[in-house]
């Protein structure tokens, strides 16, 4: 049984409406509907809350849903790559700001050039992740 069917069955078992679940999770009713029809999947925080509401272990809730497990893994990898891009860009900005404090010499040129390079690299990573996400969704 996939996660969408489990979510719908459990909600009906506890006698709650999509609207009531949405209010408890601070999401829209449409989001709950999308989860229950398989159009999207809940994030890990919502899954934990749903397991509490439905009084079912998180393991039992998601265990047999291979598609969801792959999606969660992909989501985690995406977040790691995005965080790397943000960190690289941040270091680039810091290097450029640091170069302002150094008197005019070779170190200043190095810091400024290295900072620009890191900023471009980090920004490229962020843009590529966004583009690839749209292409493969």
Residue pairs with C-beta under 8 A, 6 or more apart in sequence:
1 9
1 64
1 65
2 38
2 64
2 65
2 67
2 68
3 35
3 38
3 41
3 42
3 61
3 62
3 65
3 68
4 35
4 36
4 37
4 38
6 61
6 65
7 32
7 35
7 36
7 42
7 50
7 61
8 36
10 50
10 54
10 56
10 61
11 17
11 18
11 21
11 32
11 36
11 54
13 54
14 53
14 54
14 55
16 53
18 29
18 32
18 33
18 36
19 29
19 32
21 32
21 50
21 53
22 28
22 29
22 31
22 32
24 49
24 53
25 31
25 32
25 46
25 49
25 50
27 46
31 40
34 40
35 41
35 42
41 68
41 71
41 72
42 50
43 75
44 72
47 58
47 61
47 62
48 58
50 61
51 57
51 58
51 61
54 61
62 68
62 69
78 129
78 133
81 125
81 129
82 125
82 126
82 129
84 122
84 125
85 122
85 123
85 124
85 125
85 126
85 129
86 122
86 126
87 122
88 118
88 121
88 122
88 125
89 118
89 119
89 121
89 122
89 123
89 126
90 122
91 115
91 118
91 122
92 114
92 115
92 116
92 117
92 118
92 119
92 120
92 121
92 122
93 115
93 119
94 115
95 111
95 112
95 114
95 115
95 118
96 111
96 112
96 115
96 116
96 119
97 115
98 111
98 115
99 107
99 108
99 109
99 111
99 112
99 115
102 108
102 111
